[in-house]
């Protein structure tokens, strides 16, 4: 799982709960941290005087209100600690014999991109590396792509899988996309949530690739 489980729909609590229950049930689920989990974590830490980033206030006012509401509480700090522990423990990358999984991208100028890439790049960068890294294929989300673009990356060294599930009003966007790594088959689930305009009115698609 490539990240962005929170503030992309009306039930962030439900999404996190499901992932945590799968892990606790012994299923082989491997969730990574996305930039939206990072913003949520930093907002929480900032409120406790632990950390400070320029965009945390923006996240809380733009998307965080809906996240807090999904937990049935009034403040970010009222969200049960087990969720914060889960979010804080999410890794930024996973590596197998053939693939490197990351939310956004890697710095391929580094001698060891998996170990030496800055967290900010792994969470926020929009770079596409068609040749992969060290003979391995990168698989990432973050950069919102049309289904046509996603399909065109399947046989390259960097597979892009984010179809902007929370953006059903844009052409060729609005689905959750999964990839069978053995067969290279794409599984596409159109959005089923009833989204409210308040979640997305202020969202600007600045990193969409068509």
C-alpha positions in Angstrom: 0.0 0.0 0.0 1.5 3.3 -1.2 0.1 5.7 1.3 -2.5 8.5 1.5 -5.0 6.6 3.7 -6.2 9.8 5.4 -8.2 12.9 4.3 -8.8 11.5 0.8 -12.4 10.6 1.7 -15.1 10.9 4.4 -13.9 8.0 6.6 -10.2 8.2 7.4 -10.8 6.4 10.7 -12.4 3.5 8.9 -9.5 3.2 6.4 -6.9 3.1 9.1 -8.9 0.7 11.2 -9.2 -1.7 8.3 -5.5 -1.7 7.6 -4.7 -2.1 11.3 -7.1 -5.0 11.6 -5.6 -6.7 8.6 -2.1 -6.4 10.1 -3.3 -7.6 13.5 -5.1 -10.5 11.8 -1.8 -11.8 10.3 -2.5 -10.7 6.7 0.6 -9.9 4.6 -0.2 -6.2 4.3 2.6 -3.8 3.8 1.5 -0.1 4.2 3.9 2.7 3.5 3.6 6.3 4.7 2.3 8.9 2.3 2.6 12.7 2.5 -1.0 13.0 3.9 -0.1 10.8 6.8 3.0 12.9 7.3 1.0 16.1 7.4 -1.4 14.6 9.9 1.5 13.4 12.1 3.3 16.7 11.9 0.1 18.6 12.8 -0.3 16.3 15.9 3.4 16.8 16.9 3.2 20.6 16.4 0.2 20.7 18.7 2.3 19.0 21.3 5.3 21.2 20.8 7.4 18.4 19.2 7.6 19.5 15.6 6.8 22.4 13.4 6.3 22.6 9.6 4.9 25.5 7.6 2.0 23.5 6.1 0.6 21.8 9.2 -1.9 24.6 10.0 -3.1 24.5 6.4 -3.6 20.7 6.6 -5.7 21.0 9.7 -8.0 23.7 8.3 -8.2 22.3 4.8 -8.6 18.5 5.4 -7.9 17.8 9.1 -11.4 18.8 10.2 -13.0 16.0 8.2 -10.4 13.6 9.5 -11.1 14.5 13.2 -14.8 14.2 12.5 -14.4 10.7 11.1 -13.0 9.6 14.5 -16.0 11.0 16.4 -13.9 13.4 18.4 -13.5 17.2 18.5 -9.7 17.7 18.5 -6.8 16.0 16.8 -5.3 15.1 20.2 -8.4 13.2 21.1 -7.8 10.5 18.4 -6.8 7.3 20.2 -3.1 6.8 20.7 -3.0 3.5 18.8 -3.7 5.3 15.6 -0.8 7.7 16.2 1.5 4.8 17.0 0.5 3.1 13.8 1.1 6.2 11.7 4.4 7.0 13.3 5.6 3.5 12.6 4.8 3.5 8.9 8.0 3.0 6.8 8.8 5.2 3.8 10.0 2.4 1.5 9.8 -1.3 1.0 12.3 -3.2 -1.2 12.1 -6.7 -2.7 14.3 -8.6 -5.2 12.6 -6.9 -8.1 10.8 -3.8 -6.8 11.2 -0.7 -4.7 8.0 0.7 -3.3 7.8 4.4 -2.2 5.0 6.9 -1.9 6.4 9.6 -4.2 9.9 9.1 -5.6 13.6 8.5 -5.0 16.8 10.5 -5.6 18.6 8.5 -8.2 21.7 10.7 -7.9 22.5 9.0 -4.6 24.7 5.9 -4.5 22.1 4.1 -2.5 18.7 5.8 -3.3 16.7 3.6 -1.0 18.9 4.4 2.1 20.1 7.9 1.2 17.1 9.7 -0.3 15.7 12.4 1.9 12.3 11.7 3.5 10.9 14.9 1.8 11.7 13.4 -1.6 10.2 10.1 -0.8 7.0 11.8 0.4 6.6 14.8 -2.0 8.7 14.5 -5.1 7.1 14.2 -8.5 10.1 12.8 -10.4 9.6 9.9 -12.8 12.5 7.5 -13.4 11.7 5.4 -16.3 14.9 3.4 -16.0 14.3 2.3 -12.5 17.0 2.0 -9.9 19.8 -0.5 -9.8 17.9 -2.9 -12.0 14.8 -2.7 -9.9 11.4 -1.2 -10.8 10.1 1.7 -8.7 6.4 1.5 -7.8 4.9 4.7 -6.5 1.7 6.7 -6.0 1.4 10.5 -5.2 1.5 11.8 -8.7 -2.0 11.8 -10.0 -2.2 10.2 -13.4 -4.9 9.3 -15.9 -5.6 5.6 -16.5 -3.9 5.9 -19.9 -0.8 7.3 -18.4 -0.7 4.6 -15.6 -1.0 1.8 -18.3 1.9 3.4 -20.2 4.2 3.0 -17.2 3.5 -0.6 -16.5 6.4 -1.9 -18.6 8.9 0.8 -17.6 11.3 1.0 -14.7 8.9 3.3 -12.7 5.3 2.3 -12.4 2.8 5.1 -11.4 -0.4 4.0 -9.7 -2.3 7.0 -8.4 -5.5 7.7 -10.3 -6.8 10.3 -7.9 -9.5 8.2 -6.4 -10.8 11.3 -4.6 -11.0 13.3 -7.8 -14.0 11.7 -9.7 -14.9 15.0 -11.4 -11.7 15.1 -13.5 -11.4 13.3 -16.9 -10.0 9.7 -16.5 -9.5 10.1 -12.8 -11.5 8.9 -9.8 -10.5 5.2 -9.2 -8.5 3.2 -6.8 -5.8 1.4 -8.8 -4.1 -1.8 -7.8 -1.4 -3.8 -9.7 -0.8 -7.6 -9.7 3.0 -7.6 -9.7 3.1 -11.1 -11.1 0.9 -10.6 -14.1 1.1 -6.8 -14.5 -2.7 -6.8 -14.5 -4.3 -3.5 -13.4 -7.3 -3.8 -11.1 -9.4 -0.6 -11.2 -12.1 0.2 -8.6 -14.1 3.3 -9.3 -14.9 5.6 -6.3 -17.9 4.5 -4.3 -17.8 7.2 -1.5 -20.3 10.0 -1.4 -17.9 12.9 -1.3 -18.7 16.3 0.1 -17.5 19.4 -1.7 -15.9 20.8 1.5 -13.2 18.1 1.2 -12.0 19.1 -2.2 -13.1 22.6 -3.2 -9.7 24.1 -2.3 -7.7 21.2 -3.8 -5.5 22.2 -6.7 -4.2 19.4 -8.9 -0.6 20.7 -9.3 1.1 17.4 -10.0 -1.3 15.7 -12.4 0.4 13.9 -15.3 -1.8 13.2 -18.3 
